[in-house]
Amino acid sequence: MKNRKALILTALRVEYLAVRAHLEVVEEVTNKGTVYEKGHFTSNDKFWDILLVEIGAGNNTAAFEAERAIEYFQPEVALFVGVAGAIKDARVGDVVAATKIYGYASGKSEKEFLPRPDVGNSSYTMVQRARAVGRKSVWLSRIKEPSDQFGKPKVFTGAIAAGEQVVASTESETYKFIRSNYGDSLAVEMEGRGFLVATHANPEVESLVIRGISDLVHNKSDSDDDTRQEIASKHATAFAFEILANL
């Protein structure tokens, strides 16, 4: 039986390494200058070829690299896996699977900035699978070198806001703008909207954005960023591979 194919994009090295730890028989491949790693993932009699790439930050970069990788690899599934800052409900170490992502910078600048809704949706099938996986605790067994520093992680499915700014304070104008105009957003990040632009243009590819919470906007500290990002990346990755194991 032919292996199924999934593309996984990450923005940061810590996210990339968390994903790579789940792959077997990894080899480097290149396409038009972009360097990928290709490996295998097997679970529950499911056999996946995985193409993994670290792209850096930003929605424009995510759209470009996702489109390029989809054209090259022709996957059935595309995932963006990484970390995010929590706006509400979620805590450090929790996982948020995005039902939709708001491009919060879209709008018209007059005397006041007038937002124009710019929304991308994850695939219906993938959101349903995320909810099913999130209702159970089986995915926790996939966490590599688990830590109890932040307690048992929870899974949320809901909206995420994405833009080009690092939102580091509840006193920032960007934070206040997101809370006023996109109040159902659980987290904020910088690549998901661009990623969903690319997958929308390739409707044959099922898509989902998965984020581990590495910090809380209302209580952000840089003192242990590395630790929190590593834990959040491992949790998001474990959840992503549990989804693949059940598709």
N, C-alpha and C positions, 0 to 999 in steps of 0.2 A: 504494500500500500504506500502511495506517495505521501511524503511528509507534508503537513500543513505549514504555512509560512506566516510569521508575524514580524512586524517591524517595531522596534522600541527606540524611542528618542529620549535623550536626557539633555539637560542643559549644563550640569556641573559634573566634575570628575567624581565626586563622592557618590552621586546618583548612578553614574556609569559603572563604577566599581561594584556597587550593590547589585546591579542587574547582572553584571558579568559573573559574579560568584555563583549564579544559578545555572550557568551554561557549561556544557561539556564539548570537547573536541573543538576548541575555538581556533579560528584562523583569521588572519587579516586579509581584507579585500579592499580594493579601491575602485571608485567610479568618478570620473571627471575631476579627480583631485581630492575628493572626499574620502577619508579613511574610515572604514567600518570594521567591525569584527563580527564574524558569523559563527554561530555555534548551534548546539542542539539542546533541546529540553524535552524530557520524556516523563510522563506521569499519567496514571489512570488509563494506560493503553493509548494515550495521545502522544503523537510524535510531531514535534515542531522544529522547523528550521527558524532560527532567530537572527535577524540582522539588527545590530546594535550600533548606535552612533551618539557621540557627545557633540552638541552643536553650539554651545554657548548660549548667552541670554538674549531674549528679545523676541517679540511676536513676528517681526519681519523675517528674522533668521529662521524661526521655526517653520514658517510657511514655505520658505524657499527650500530648506533642507528636507522637509517632509515630502514635498512634491517631487524633489529629485530622487529621494530614496524609494518612494512608491513607484515611480517610473522604472527605476533600476531593478527593484526586487520583486515587484508585483505581489505584495502580501495580501492575505485574506483579512488580516487584522493589523491595525496600527495603534500603538499605545504611546502616550507621553507619560513618563514616570519621573517624579521628582518631588521636591519639597515646596512648601508654601507657608505663608504666615496666616494664622487664624484670625478672623475678624469676629466671629461669634461661635458659640456652642462647642466647637472642637478644642482640644487641648494638645499640648506637645506629645507627639507619638501617635496621635490618632491619624486615621486615613480618611481622605475625602475623595470620593469618585464623583466626577463632575457630570451632572445631568445636562448642564448648559454652562457656557462661559460668556460673560459680558466683556466686550471691549469698552472699558469705561472711558477711554480718551476720545471716543467718537462724539462729535457734536459741532456746534457753531459758536464761535467766539464773538459776542457782542458786548454790551456793558457787563453782562453776566454770561458765563459759559452755559449754553443751552445743550443739554445732552440729547443725542439722537441714538436711540437703542440700536446696538450692534451686538447681536447674539448668535453664538454658534452652539449647536447641539451635538452631544455625543450620540452614537448610534443607539436606537431603541433597544436592540438586542443586547448590546453591551451594558447598558444601564440596568436592564432587567437581570442580567447575570451578576452584575455588581451587587445589586440588592440581595440576590439569593445567597451569594458568597458571604456578604456582610452579616446576614442573619445567623450564620453559624460561626463557630470558633476554629474550624479546621485550618483556616489559612494561617493561624498563629504558629502552627507547627513548621511552617516554611521559613520563619524568620531565622536568619543566620546569626549565631551568637547573640541570642536575645538578652535584653537588659530590662530589669524591673525598675529602673530609675524613675520612670514617669508612670508606672502602673500599667495595667492591662489596656492596650489600645482599643479604641472603639472605631467603628466604621460609619461614616456619614455619606449619604448620596444627596447632592444638592448643587446649588449654583456656586460658581467661582468667578471672581473678577480678575481680569488680566489687563496689564498696561505696561508702560515702559519705565515706571518708577518703582524704586524700592520703598515701600510704605513702612516706616519705622516708628511712627508715633500716632497716637489717637488725637494729638493736637494738630497734625498736619492737615492742610486743606484737602489733600487727596483723600485721606481717610474719611474726613467729614463728608466729602462729595460722594464717595462710594456708599457710605451708610445712608445718606439722604436719598440717593437715586437708585441704588441697587441693594436695597436693604435685606434681601434674602441671601446675599453672598455669604458663604461660610468662610472663605479664604481668599487671599489675593496672591497673584503670581505674575509672571512676565512672558509666558510662551504659549499658553493654552489656546488663546484665541487665534493666533496665527496657525497653529497646528490644525485646528478645526476648519480653517479656511481651505487648507490643502486637502483634507479628507472630504470636505463637502464637494470639492471638484472631482473627487474619485469615489463616487457613491458605491462602487463595488467593494470598497474597503470598509470594514467595520471599525469604528474608532471609539476611543475612551481616553480621558485624561485622569490620571491617578496621582494624588498628591499626599505625601506624608507631612504632617504639621511639625515644623522645626522651631517655630516661635509664635508668640502671641503678640499681636500688634499693641495691645493695651499693656503689655508687660515685657517689652523687648529688651534683651541684654546681649551684648556681644561677647560676654565673658566665657560662654561655653558654646559658641556657635558650632564649632567643629563636632562636638559630641552630639548636639541636638540634630544637626544635619545628617550625621551618620545614622543615628537611630531612626529618624524619620525616613531616610532613603531605604533602609532595610525593611521597614514596615510597608511602605508603598510598594516595594518590589515584591515582597512576599505575597501581598494581596494580588498584584498583577499576575503572578505565576499561578496562583490558585484559580484565577479566572480562566487562564489558558487551559489549565488542567480539567476544567469543567465545561468547555465549549464543545 
